């Protein structure tokens, strides 16, 4: 069973986008672009901060 973790190896700030990319099997750059688009609407920033607080670090 796969678990969602913040990435240790593919991280720019907190590893949230890298972890989401690894979980769904997509490139983390695509996830970062999605967060950028949502960040322009200010929803993405709040979601990213919540995910950084809730998601555990990769083992």
mmCIF file of the N, C-alpha and C atoms, coordinates in Angstrom:
data_MODEL
# 
_entry.id   MODEL 
# 
loop_
_atom_site.group_PDB 
_atom_site.id 
_atom_site.type_symbol 
_atom_site.label_atom_id 
_atom_site.label_alt_id 
_atom_site.label_comp_id 
_atom_site.label_asym_id 
_atom_site.label_entity_id 
_atom_site.label_seq_id 
_atom_site.pdbx_PDB_ins_code 
_atom_site.Cartn_x 
_atom_site.Cartn_y 
_atom_site.Cartn_z 
_atom_site.occupancy 
_atom_site.B_iso_or_equiv 
_atom_site.pdbx_formal_charge 
_atom_site.auth_seq_id 
_atom_site.auth_comp_id 
_atom_site.auth_asym_id 
_atom_site.auth_atom_id 
_atom_site.pdbx_PDB_model_num 
ATOM 1   N N  . UNK A 1 1  ? 0.843  -1.185 0.000   1.00 0.00 ? 1  UNK A N  1 
ATOM 2   C CA . UNK A 1 1  ? 0.000  0.000  0.000   1.00 0.00 ? 1  UNK A CA 1 
ATOM 3   C C  . UNK A 1 1  ? 0.885  1.243  0.000   1.00 0.00 ? 1  UNK A C  1 
ATOM 4   N N  . UNK A 1 2  ? 0.625  2.134  -0.935  1.00 0.00 ? 2  UNK A N  1 
ATOM 5   C CA . UNK A 1 2  ? 1.429  3.350  -1.037  1.00 0.00 ? 2  UNK A CA 1 
ATOM 6   C C  . UNK A 1 2  ? 0.967  4.362  0.005   1.00 0.00 ? 2  UNK A C  1 
ATOM 7   N N  . UNK A 1 3  ? 1.925  5.108  0.521   1.00 0.00 ? 3  UNK A N  1 
ATOM 8   C CA . UNK A 1 3  ? 1.625  6.188  1.455   1.00 0.00 ? 3  UNK A CA 1 
ATOM 9   C C  . UNK A 1 3  ? 2.162  7.488  0.887   1.00 0.00 ? 3  UNK A C  1 
ATOM 10  N N  . UNK A 1 4  ? 1.525  8.566  1.245   1.00 0.00 ? 4  UNK A N  1 
ATOM 11  C CA . UNK A 1 4  ? 1.916  9.887  0.776   1.00 0.00 ? 4  UNK A CA 1 
ATOM 12  C C  . UNK A 1 4  ? 2.904  10.488 1.764   1.00 0.00 ? 4  UNK A C  1 
ATOM 13  N N  . UNK A 1 5  ? 4.117  10.772 1.273   1.00 0.00 ? 5  UNK A N  1 
ATOM 14  C CA . UNK A 1 5  ? 5.172  11.355 2.092   1.00 0.00 ? 5  UNK A CA 1 
ATOM 15  C C  . UNK A 1 5  ? 5.745  12.577 1.389   1.00 0.00 ? 5  UNK A C  1 
ATOM 16  N N  . UNK A 1 6  ? 6.323  13.486 2.177   1.00 0.00 ? 6  UNK A N  1 
ATOM 17  C CA . UNK A 1 6  ? 7.126  14.563 1.584   1.00 0.00 ? 6  UNK A CA 1 
ATOM 18  C C  . UNK A 1 6  ? 8.438  13.951 1.130   1.00 0.00 ? 6  UNK A C  1 
ATOM 19  N N  . UNK A 1 7  ? 8.895  14.340 -0.029  1.00 0.00 ? 7  UNK A N  1 
ATOM 20  C CA . UNK A 1 7  ? 10.091 13.746 -0.606  1.00 0.00 ? 7  UNK A CA 1 
ATOM 21  C C  . UNK A 1 7  ? 11.358 14.337 0.011   1.00 0.00 ? 7  UNK A C  1 
ATOM 22  N N  . UNK A 1 8  ? 12.330 13.469 0.269   1.00 0.00 ? 8  UNK A N  1 
ATOM 23  C CA . UNK A 1 8  ? 13.646 13.924 0.718   1.00 0.00 ? 8  UNK A CA 1 
ATOM 24  C C  . UNK A 1 8  ? 14.557 14.207 -0.465  1.00 0.00 ? 8  UNK A C  1 
ATOM 25  N N  . UNK A 1 9  ? 14.362 13.475 -1.552  1.00 0.00 ? 9  UNK A N  1 
ATOM 26  C CA . UNK A 1 9  ? 15.265 13.589 -2.690  1.00 0.00 ? 9  UNK A CA 1 
ATOM 27  C C  . UNK A 1 9  ? 14.809 14.614 -3.731  1.00 0.00 ? 9  UNK A C  1 
ATOM 28  N N  . UNK A 1 10 ? 13.502 14.798 -3.890  1.00 0.00 ? 10 UNK A N  1 
ATOM 29  C CA . UNK A 1 10 ? 12.977 15.713 -4.906  1.00 0.00 ? 10 UNK A CA 1 
ATOM 30  C C  . UNK A 1 10 ? 12.238 16.848 -4.204  1.00 0.00 ? 10 UNK A C  1 
ATOM 31  N N  . UNK A 1 11 ? 13.016 17.790 -3.680  1.00 0.00 ? 11 UNK A N  1 
ATOM 32  C CA . UNK A 1 11 ? 12.410 18.878 -2.923  1.00 0.00 ? 11 UNK A CA 1 
ATOM 33  C C  . UNK A 1 11 ? 13.009 20.211 -3.317  1.00 0.00 ? 11 UNK A C  1 
ATOM 34  N N  . UNK A 1 12 ? 12.157 21.209 -3.320  1.00 0.00 ? 12 UNK A N  1 
ATOM 35  C CA . UNK A 1 12 ? 12.594 22.587 -3.543  1.00 0.00 ? 12 UNK A CA 1 
ATOM 36  C C  . UNK A 1 12 ? 12.409 23.389 -2.255  1.00 0.00 ? 12 UNK A C  1 
ATOM 37  N N  . UNK A 1 13 ? 11.256 23.244 -1.626  1.00 0.00 ? 13 UNK A N  1 
ATOM 38  C CA . UNK A 1 13 ? 11.001 23.956 -0.375  1.00 0.00 ? 13 UNK A CA 1 
ATOM 39  C C  . UNK A 1 13 ? 10.801 22.940 0.753   1.00 0.00 ? 13 UNK A C  1 
ATOM 40  N N  . UNK A 1 14 ? 9.670  22.252 0.742   1.00 0.00 ? 14 UNK A N  1 
ATOM 41  C CA . UNK A 1 14 ? 9.377  21.276 1.799   1.00 0.00 ? 14 UNK A CA 1 
ATOM 42  C C  . UNK A 1 14 ? 9.255  19.849 1.283   1.00 0.00 ? 14 UNK A C  1 
ATOM 43  N N  . UNK A 1 15 ? 9.269  19.642 -0.012  1.00 0.00 ? 15 UNK A N  1 
ATOM 44  C CA . UNK A 1 15 ? 9.158  18.300 -0.576  1.00 0.00 ? 15 UNK A CA 1 
ATOM 45  C C  . UNK A 1 15 ? 7.744  17.847 -0.840  1.00 0.00 ? 15 UNK A C  1 
ATOM 46  N N  . UNK A 1 16 ? 6.768  18.752 -0.701  1.00 0.00 ? 16 UNK A N  1 
ATOM 47  C CA . UNK A 1 16 ? 5.368  18.387 -0.888  1.00 0.00 ? 16 UNK A CA 1 
ATOM 48  C C  . UNK A 1 16 ? 5.109  18.000 -2.341  1.00 0.00 ? 16 UNK A C  1 
ATOM 49  N N  . UNK A 1 17 ? 5.516  18.823 -3.282  1.00 0.00 ? 17 UNK A N  1 
ATOM 50  C CA . UNK A 1 17 ? 5.261  18.549 -4.703  1.00 0.00 ? 17 UNK A CA 1 
ATOM 51  C C  . UNK A 1 17 ? 5.999  17.294 -5.163  1.00 0.00 ? 17 UNK A C  1 
ATOM 52  N N  . UNK A 1 18 ? 7.203  17.098 -4.681  1.00 0.00 ? 18 UNK A N  1 
ATOM 53  C CA . UNK A 1 18 ? 7.946  15.882 -5.016  1.00 0.00 ? 18 UNK A CA 1 
ATOM 54  C C  . UNK A 1 18 ? 7.261  14.639 -4.485  1.00 0.00 ? 18 UNK A C  1 
ATOM 55  N N  . UNK A 1 19 ? 6.730  14.720 -3.285  1.00 0.00 ? 19 UNK A N  1 
ATOM 56  C CA . UNK A 1 19 ? 6.015  13.589 -2.701  1.00 0.00 ? 19 UNK A CA 1 
ATOM 57  C C  . UNK A 1 19 ? 4.721  13.282 -3.429  1.00 0.00 ? 19 UNK A C  1 
ATOM 58  N N  . UNK A 1 20 ? 3.988  14.319 -3.807  1.00 0.00 ? 20 UNK A N  1 
ATOM 59  C CA . UNK A 1 20 ? 2.742  14.119 -4.556  1.00 0.00 ? 20 UNK A CA 1 
ATOM 60  C C  . UNK A 1 20 ? 3.054  13.533 -5.927  1.00 0.00 ? 20 UNK A C  1 
ATOM 61  N N  . UNK A 1 21 ? 4.103  14.024 -6.565  1.00 0.00 ? 21 UNK A N  1 
ATOM 62  C CA . UNK A 1 21 ? 4.506  13.486 -7.864  1.00 0.00 ? 21 UNK A CA 1 
ATOM 63  C C  . UNK A 1 21 ? 4.891  12.017 -7.785  1.00 0.00 ? 21 UNK A C  1 
ATOM 64  N N  . UNK A 1 22 ? 5.640  11.644 -6.753  1.00 0.00 ? 22 UNK A N  1 
ATOM 65  C CA . UNK A 1 22 ? 6.026  10.243 -6.571  1.00 0.00 ? 22 UNK A CA 1 
ATOM 66  C C  . UNK A 1 22 ? 4.811  9.378  -6.296  1.00 0.00 ? 22 UNK A C  1 
ATOM 67  N N  . UNK A 1 23 ? 3.869  9.869  -5.510  1.00 0.00 ? 23 UNK A N  1 
ATOM 68  C CA . UNK A 1 23 ? 2.677  9.099  -5.148  1.00 0.00 ? 23 UNK A CA 1 
ATOM 69  C C  . UNK A 1 23 ? 1.821  8.795  -6.376  1.00 0.00 ? 23 UNK A C  1 
ATOM 70  N N  . UNK A 1 24 ? 1.618  9.801  -7.234  1.00 0.00 ? 24 UNK A N  1 
ATOM 71  C CA . UNK A 1 24 ? 0.773  9.620  -8.406  1.00 0.00 ? 24 UNK A CA 1 
ATOM 72  C C  . UNK A 1 24 ? 1.545  9.170  -9.642  1.00 0.00 ? 24 UNK A C  1 
ATOM 73  N N  . UNK A 1 25 ? 2.857  9.078  -9.563  1.00 0.00 ? 25 UNK A N  1 
ATOM 74  C CA . UNK A 1 25 ? 3.668  8.612  -10.666 1.00 0.00 ? 25 UNK A CA 1 
ATOM 75  C C  . UNK A 1 25 ? 3.791  9.619  -11.798 1.00 0.00 ? 25 UNK A C  1 
ATOM 76  N N  . UNK A 1 26 ? 3.780  10.904 -11.465 1.00 0.00 ? 26 UNK A N  1 
ATOM 77  C CA . UNK A 1 26 ? 3.943  11.954 -12.468 1.00 0.00 ? 26 UNK A CA 1 
ATOM 78  C C  . UNK A 1 26 ? 5.150  12.811 -12.117 1.00 0.00 ? 26 UNK A C  1 
ATOM 79  N N  . UNK A 1 27 ? 5.581  13.602 -13.065 1.00 0.00 ? 27 UNK A N  1 
ATOM 80  C CA . UNK A 1 27 ? 6.738  14.465 -12.860 1.00 0.00 ? 27 UNK A CA 1 
ATOM 81  C C  . UNK A 1 27 ? 6.388  15.559 -11.839 1.00 0.00 ? 27 UNK A C  1 
ATOM 82  N N  . UNK A 1 28 ? 7.277  15.817 -10.922 1.00 0.00 ? 28 UNK A N  1 
ATOM 83  C CA . UNK A 1 28 ? 7.007  16.809 -9.880  1.00 0.00 ? 28 UNK A CA 1 
ATOM 84  C C  . UNK A 1 28 ? 6.921  18.223 -10.444 1.00 0.00 ? 28 UNK A C  1 
ATOM 85  N N  . UNK A 1 29 ? 7.504  18.457 -11.616 1.00 0.00 ? 29 UNK A N  1 
ATOM 86  C CA . UNK A 1 29 ? 7.412  19.775 -12.246 1.00 0.00 ? 29 UNK A CA 1 
ATOM 87  C C  . UNK A 1 29 ? 5.964  20.095 -12.618 1.00 0.00 ? 29 UNK A C  1 
ATOM 88  N N  . UNK A 1 30 ? 5.227  19.093 -13.057 1.00 0.00 ? 30 UNK A N  1 
ATOM 89  C CA . UNK A 1 30 ? 3.810  19.285 -13.372 1.00 0.00 ? 30 UNK A CA 1 
ATOM 90  C C  . UNK A 1 30 ? 3.044  19.649 -12.115 1.00 0.00 ? 30 UNK A C  1 
ATOM 91  N N  . UNK A 1 31 ? 3.340  18.982 -11.016 1.00 0.00 ? 31 UNK A N  1 
ATOM 92  C CA . UNK A 1 31 ? 2.674  19.285 -9.743  1.00 0.00 ? 31 UNK A CA 1 
ATOM 93  C C  . UNK A 1 31 ? 3.025  20.705 -9.306  1.00 0.00 ? 31 UNK A C  1 
ATOM 94  N N  . UNK A 1 32 ? 4.269  21.113 -9.480  1.00 0.00 ? 32 UNK A N  1 
ATOM 95  C CA . UNK A 1 32 ? 4.671  22.472 -9.117  1.00 0.00 ? 32 UNK A CA 1 
ATOM 96  C C  . UNK A 1 32 ? 3.948  23.515 -9.960  1.00 0.00 ? 32 UNK A C  1 
ATOM 97  N N  . UNK A 1 33 ? 3.770  23.231 -11.252 1.00 0.00 ? 33 UNK A N  1 
ATOM 98  C CA . UNK A 1 33 ? 3.032  24.154 -12.119 1.00 0.00 ? 33 UNK A CA 1 
ATOM 99  C C  . UNK A 1 33 ? 1.568  24.265 -11.700 1.00 0.00 ? 33 UNK A C  1 
ATOM 100 N N  . UNK A 1 34 ? 0.970  23.159 -11.296 1.00 0.00 ? 34 UNK A N  1 
ATOM 101 C CA . UNK A 1 34 ? -0.415 23.188 -10.807 1.00 0.00 ? 34 UNK A CA 1 
ATOM 102 C C  . UNK A 1 34 ? -0.503 24.035 -9.549  1.00 0.00 ? 34 UNK A C  1 
ATOM 103 N N  . UNK A 1 35 ? 0.447  23.855 -8.635  1.00 0.00 ? 35 UNK A N  1 
ATOM 104 C CA . UNK A 1 35 ? 0.459  24.675 -7.424  1.00 0.00 ? 35 UNK A CA 1 
ATOM 105 C C  . UNK A 1 35 ? 0.672  26.153 -7.754  1.00 0.00 ? 35 UNK A C  1 
ATOM 106 N N  . UNK A 1 36 ? 1.475  26.432 -8.774  1.00 0.00 ? 36 UNK A N  1 
ATOM 107 C CA . UNK A 1 36 ? 1.696  27.808 -9.188  1.00 0.00 ? 36 UNK A CA 1 
ATOM 108 C C  . UNK A 1 36 ? 0.401  28.442 -9.693  1.00 0.00 ? 36 UNK A C  1 
ATOM 109 N N  . UNK A 1 37 ? -0.338 27.707 -10.508 1.00 0.00 ? 37 UNK A N  1 
ATOM 110 C CA . UNK A 1 37 ? -1.614 28.223 -11.021 1.00 0.00 ? 37 UNK A CA 1 
ATOM 111 C C  . UNK A 1 37 ? -2.588 28.469 -9.882  1.00 0.00 ? 37 UNK A C  1 
ATOM 112 N N  . UNK A 1 38 ? -2.713 27.494 -8.969  1.00 0.00 ? 38 UNK A N  1 
ATOM 113 C CA . UNK A 1 38 ? -3.601 27.682 -7.826  1.00 0.00 ? 38 UNK A CA 1 
ATOM 114 C C  . UNK A 1 38 ? -3.064 28.748 -6.874  1.00 0.00 ? 38 UNK A C  1 
ATOM 115 N N  . UNK A 1 39 ? -1.758 28.916 -6.836  1.00 0.00 ? 39 UNK A N  1 
ATOM 116 C CA . UNK A 1 39 ? -1.157 29.939 -5.989  1.00 0.00 ? 39 UNK A CA 1 
ATOM 117 C C  . UNK A 1 39 ? -1.504 31.339 -6.445  1.00 0.00 ? 39 UNK A C  1 
ATOM 118 N N  . UNK A 1 40 ? -1.695 31.499 -7.741  1.00 0.00 ? 40 UNK A N  1 
ATOM 119 C CA . UNK A 1 40 ? -2.109 32.799 -8.263  1.00 0.00 ? 40 UNK A CA 1 
ATOM 120 C C  . UNK A 1 40 ? -3.513 33.161 -7.805  1.00 0.00 ? 40 UNK A C  1 
ATOM 121 N N  . UNK A 1 41 ? -4.301 32.145 -7.464  1.00 0.00 ? 41 UNK A N  1 
ATOM 122 C CA . UNK A 1 41 ? -5.654 32.363 -6.961  1.00 0.00 ? 41 UNK A CA 1 
ATOM 123 C C  . UNK A 1 41 ? -5.637 32.356 -5.427  1.00 0.00 ? 41 UNK A C  1 
ATOM 124 N N  . UNK A 1 42 ? -4.484 32.163 -4.840  1.00 0.00 ? 42 UNK A N  1 
ATOM 125 C CA . UNK A 1 42 ? -4.186 32.138 -3.405  1.00 0.00 ? 42 UNK A CA 1 
ATOM 126 C C  . UNK A 1 42 ? -4.678 30.892 -2.682  1.00 0.00 ? 42 UNK A C  1 
ATOM 127 N N  . UNK A 1 43 ? -5.366 29.989 -3.356  1.00 0.00 ? 43 UNK A N  1 
ATOM 128 C CA . UNK A 1 43 ? -5.792 28.742 -2.735  1.00 0.00 ? 43 UNK A CA 1 
ATOM 129 C C  . UNK A 1 43 ? -4.607 27.789 -2.609  1.00 0.00 ? 43 UNK A C  1 
ATOM 130 N N  . UNK A 1 44 ? -3.722 27.792 -3.589  1.00 0.00 ? 44 UNK A N  1 
ATOM 131 C CA . UNK A 1 44 ? -2.585 26.878 -3.609  1.00 0.00 ? 44 UNK A CA 1 
ATOM 132 C C  . UNK A 1 44 ? -1.611 27.106 -2.472  1.00 0.00 ? 44 UNK A C  1 
ATOM 133 N N  . UNK A 1 45 ? -1.413 28.350 -2.086  1.00 0.00 ? 45 UNK A N  1 
ATOM 134 C CA . UNK A 1 45 ? -0.479 28.669 -1.008  1.00 0.00 ? 45 UNK A CA 1 
ATOM 135 C C  . UNK A 1 45 ? -0.969 28.075 0.313   1.00 0.00 ? 45 UNK A C  1 
ATOM 136 N N  . UNK A 1 46 ? -2.250 28.234 0.574   1.00 0.00 ? 46 UNK A N  1 
ATOM 137 C CA . UNK A 1 46 ? -2.829 27.695 1.811   1.00 0.00 ? 46 UNK A CA 1 
ATOM 138 C C  . UNK A 1 46 ? -2.760 26.175 1.800   1.00 0.00 ? 46 UNK A C  1 
ATOM 139 N N  . UNK A 1 47 ? -3.116 25.555 0.659   1.00 0.00 ? 47 UNK A N  1 
ATOM 140 C CA . UNK A 1 47 ? -3.065 24.098 0.558   1.00 0.00 ? 47 UNK A CA 1 
ATOM 141 C C  . UNK A 1 47 ? -1.638 23.585 0.727   1.00 0.00 ? 47 UNK A C  1 
ATOM 142 N N  . UNK A 1 48 ? -0.665 24.255 0.139   1.00 0.00 ? 48 UNK A N  1 
ATOM 143 C CA . UNK A 1 48 ? 0.735  23.826 0.247   1.00 0.00 ? 48 UNK A CA 1 
ATOM 144 C C  . UNK A 1 48 ? 1.200  23.883 1.704   1.00 0.00 ? 48 UNK A C  1 
ATOM 145 N N  . UNK A 1 49 ? 0.877  24.962 2.389   1.00 0.00 ? 49 UNK A N  1 
ATOM 146 C CA . UNK A 1 49 ? 1.292  25.090 3.790   1.00 0.00 ? 49 UNK A CA 1 
ATOM 147 C C  . UNK A 1 49 ? 0.634  24.032 4.662   1.00 0.00 ? 49 UNK A C  1 
ATOM 148 N N  . UNK A 1 50 ? -0.644 23.750 4.428   1.00 0.00 ? 50 UNK A N  1 
ATOM 149 C CA . UNK A 1 50 ? -1.321 22.692 5.186   1.00 0.00 ? 50 UNK A CA 1 
ATOM 150 C C  . UNK A 1 50 ? -0.702 21.328 4.886   1.00 0.00 ? 50 UNK A C  1 
ATOM 151 N N  . UNK A 1 51 ? -0.402 21.063 3.614   1.00 0.00 ? 51 UNK A N  1 
ATOM 152 C CA . UNK A 1 51 ? 0.201  19.785 3.241   1.00 0.00 ? 51 UNK A CA 1 
ATOM 153 C C  . UNK A 1 51 ? 1.585  19.647 3.863   1.00 0.00 ? 51 UNK A C  1 
ATOM 154 N N  . UNK A 1 52 ? 2.358  20.714 3.912   1.00 0.00 ? 52 UNK A N  1 
ATOM 155 C CA . UNK A 1 52 ? 3.701  20.677 4.512   1.00 0.00 ? 52 UNK A CA 1 
ATOM 156 C C  . UNK A 1 52 ? 3.626  20.376 6.005   1.00 0.00 ? 52 UNK A C  1 
ATOM 157 N N  . UNK A 1 53 ? 2.574  20.802 6.641   1.00 0.00 ? 53 UNK A N  1 
ATOM 158 C CA . UNK A 1 53 ? 2.419  20.544 8.080   1.00 0.00 ? 53 UNK A CA 1 
ATOM 159 C C  . UNK A 1 53 ? 1.879  19.141 8.355   1.00 0.00 ? 53 UNK A C  1 
ATOM 160 N N  . UNK A 1 54 ? 1.010  18.646 7.481   1.00 0.00 ? 54 UNK A N  1 
ATOM 161 C CA . UNK A 1 54 ? 0.328  17.379 7.733   1.00 0.00 ? 54 UNK A CA 1 
ATOM 162 C C  . UNK A 1 54 ? 1.109  16.171 7.221   1.00 0.00 ? 54 UNK A C  1 
ATOM 163 N N  . UNK A 1 55 ? 1.721  16.287 6.042   1.00 0.00 ? 55 UNK A N  1 
ATOM 164 C CA . UNK A 1 55 ? 2.403  15.153 5.432   1.00 0.00 ? 55 UNK A CA 1 
ATOM 165 C C  . UNK A 1 55 ? 3.683  14.799 6.188   1.00 0.00 ? 55 UNK A C  1 
ATOM 166 N N  . UNK A 1 56 ? 3.867  13.523 6.524   1.00 0.00 ? 56 UNK A N  1 
ATOM 167 C CA . UNK A 1 56 ? 5.114  13.126 7.196   1.00 0.00 ? 56 UNK A CA 1 
ATOM 168 C C  . UNK A 1 56 ? 6.273  13.078 6.206   1.00 0.00 ? 56 UNK A C  1 
ATOM 169 N N  . UNK A 1 57 ? 7.480  13.147 6.736   1.00 0.00 ? 57 UNK A N  1 
ATOM 170 C CA . UNK A 1 57 ? 8.682  13.053 5.917   1.00 0.00 ? 57 UNK A CA 1 
ATOM 171 C C  . UNK A 1 57 ? 8.859  11.603 5.443   1.00 0.00 ? 57 UNK A C  1 
ATOM 172 N N  . UNK A 1 58 ? 9.510  11.446 4.298   1.00 0.00 ? 58 UNK A N  1 
ATOM 173 C CA . UNK A 1 58 ? 9.811  10.130 3.744   1.00 0.00 ? 58 UNK A CA 1 
ATOM 174 C C  . UNK A 1 58 ? 10.846 9.454  4.650   1.00 0.00 ? 58 UNK A C  1 
ATOM 175 N N  . UNK A 1 59 ? 10.692 8.168  4.827   1.00 0.00 ? 59 UNK A N  1 
ATOM 176 C CA . UNK A 1 59 ? 11.612 7.418  5.689   1.00 0.00 ? 59 UNK A CA 1 
ATOM 177 C C  . UNK A 1 59 ? 12.854 7.104  5.003   1.00 0.00 ? 59 UNK A C  1 
# 
